[in-house]
Amino acid sequence: MRREWSPEDVVACWTPVGPDWELVANKSGPTRLGFVLTLKFFELEGRFPQFVEEFSQAAVD
């Protein structure tokens, strides 16, 4: 996973789009953020993260 992300890349890669919102619809609060981060991480890496530190801090922010 990349360490440095430009603001444009964060928006392009980590923002939920289309069908992602259907998956997130029944989540709330911190659960929603965690689910979206895990979903997008899987899309980018093709695997689930093993540690929370694997998430891009720019995406979390």
Backbone bond lengths (Angstrom), bond angles and torsions (degrees), N, CA, C in turn:
res aa  C-N    CA-C-N  psi(-1)  N-CA   C-N-CA  omega(-1)  CA-C   N-CA-C  phi
1 M - - - 1.448 - - 1.522 108.30 -
2 R 1.312 114.70 137.40 1.461 120.20 178.78 1.517 110.80 -64.05
3 R 1.312 115.56 149.99 1.467 121.17 177.88 1.524 111.23 -94.35
4 E 1.330 117.09 -39.80 1.459 121.80 -177.62 1.521 110.01 -103.94
5 W 1.317 116.54 129.08 1.462 122.48 -179.96 1.520 108.72 -128.14
6 S 1.306 116.85 131.40 1.459 120.39 172.83 1.531 107.20 -75.81
7 P 1.333 117.21 156.64 1.473 118.35 178.32 1.525 112.97 -56.74
8 E 1.324 117.02 -36.46 1.464 120.72 179.37 1.524 111.38 -65.59
9 D 1.335 116.53 -40.55 1.464 120.70 179.16 1.527 111.59 -67.77
10 V 1.323 116.84 -37.88 1.469 119.97 178.01 1.518 109.53 -60.43
11 V 1.327 116.27 -47.32 1.470 120.22 179.95 1.524 110.74 -63.14
12 A 1.325 116.87 -45.02 1.468 121.11 -176.52 1.532 112.25 -66.90
13 C 1.309 117.55 -37.59 1.476 120.71 -172.81 1.529 114.56 -96.77
14 W 1.308 118.45 -29.08 1.453 121.16 -170.59 1.530 114.60 -109.80
15 T 1.329 118.52 -5.02 1.460 121.07 179.90 1.529 110.07 -84.76
16 P 1.329 117.32 128.70 1.466 119.53 176.68 1.531 110.58 -63.95
17 V 1.320 115.95 139.59 1.464 121.62 179.62 1.528 109.42 -134.51
18 G 1.332 115.28 154.79 1.459 122.19 173.52 1.510 115.55 43.03
19 P 1.338 116.93 -115.39 1.466 121.07 -174.98 1.531 113.91 -66.08
20 D 1.337 117.23 -17.01 1.474 119.45 176.85 1.520 110.14 -58.20
21 W 1.328 116.47 -37.73 1.463 120.41 -177.00 1.523 111.77 -66.29
22 E 1.323 117.53 -31.09 1.462 119.97 177.06 1.525 110.71 -66.07
23 L 1.337 116.27 -37.14 1.465 120.75 179.31 1.521 111.81 -70.84
24 V 1.329 116.77 -30.05 1.458 122.80 -175.34 1.530 111.97 -89.70
25 A 1.312 117.83 -14.54 1.464 122.52 -170.34 1.527 114.56 -53.57
26 N 1.308 118.45 -37.67 1.467 119.74 -175.96 1.527 113.04 -94.16
27 K 1.316 117.25 9.13 1.466 121.60 177.67 1.526 108.78 -98.34
28 S 1.335 117.44 157.12 1.461 120.23 177.40 1.527 109.92 -145.66
29 G 1.317 115.50 158.41 1.457 122.38 175.46 1.517 113.62 55.95
30 P 1.337 116.32 -139.92 1.467 121.08 -177.94 1.528 113.11 -60.78
31 T 1.332 116.89 -28.32 1.461 120.57 178.32 1.523 110.45 -62.01
32 R 1.331 116.47 -39.13 1.465 121.04 179.87 1.523 110.34 -64.19
33 L 1.324 117.52 -46.70 1.459 120.94 179.35 1.528 110.65 -61.20
34 G 1.316 117.13 -47.54 1.463 120.61 179.70 1.517 112.69 -60.76
35 F 1.322 116.30 -40.65 1.466 120.42 179.76 1.517 110.85 -65.77
36 V 1.335 117.26 -46.25 1.469 120.80 -179.56 1.524 110.31 -63.57
37 L 1.322 117.85 -43.33 1.466 120.21 178.59 1.528 110.86 -60.53
38 T 1.322 116.60 -44.01 1.467 120.35 179.73 1.526 111.06 -65.48
39 L 1.318 117.01 -42.57 1.459 121.57 178.80 1.525 111.36 -61.01
40 K 1.320 116.54 -49.40 1.462 120.50 -178.13 1.528 111.43 -68.71
41 F 1.322 117.43 -36.16 1.460 120.76 176.08 1.525 109.64 -59.94
42 F 1.333 115.92 -44.52 1.462 120.04 179.17 1.528 111.15 -62.36
43 E 1.323 117.36 -41.01 1.461 120.78 177.86 1.532 111.34 -62.06
44 L 1.320 117.10 -39.35 1.468 121.34 -176.95 1.530 113.19 -78.91
45 E 1.330 116.40 -39.57 1.462 121.11 -172.26 1.524 114.60 -104.52
46 G 1.330 117.21 -19.33 1.458 120.00 -177.89 1.517 113.24 74.95
47 R 1.315 116.31 20.25 1.469 122.76 177.97 1.520 108.25 -157.00
48 F 1.310 115.85 166.19 1.456 120.23 176.25 1.526 109.25 -90.81
49 P 1.328 118.07 149.03 1.466 119.57 179.54 1.525 111.34 -70.00
50 Q 1.317 115.85 145.94 1.459 120.52 177.20 1.522 111.42 -92.61
51 F 1.333 115.98 -26.34 1.457 121.58 -177.93 1.520 109.57 -134.34
52 V 1.314 117.35 147.96 1.458 121.44 179.65 1.532 111.04 -62.16
53 E 1.314 117.23 -27.44 1.463 121.58 179.95 1.523 113.01 -66.34
54 E 1.310 117.65 -13.89 1.461 120.83 178.65 1.519 112.67 -73.22
55 F 1.329 117.49 -19.92 1.456 119.91 177.96 1.521 109.80 -72.08
56 S 1.322 115.72 140.92 1.453 121.78 175.76 1.531 109.23 -65.20
57 Q 1.319 117.29 127.55 1.464 120.32 178.15 1.519 110.62 -62.69
58 A 1.331 116.75 -33.39 1.471 120.67 178.03 1.522 110.22 -62.64
59 A 1.328 117.84 -37.92 1.459 121.22 178.98 1.523 111.01 -69.88
60 V 1.306 117.09 -39.23 1.462 121.19 178.99 1.524 110.66 -65.10
61 D 1.319 115.51 -42.04 1.478 119.96 179.74 1.512 110.38 -64.29
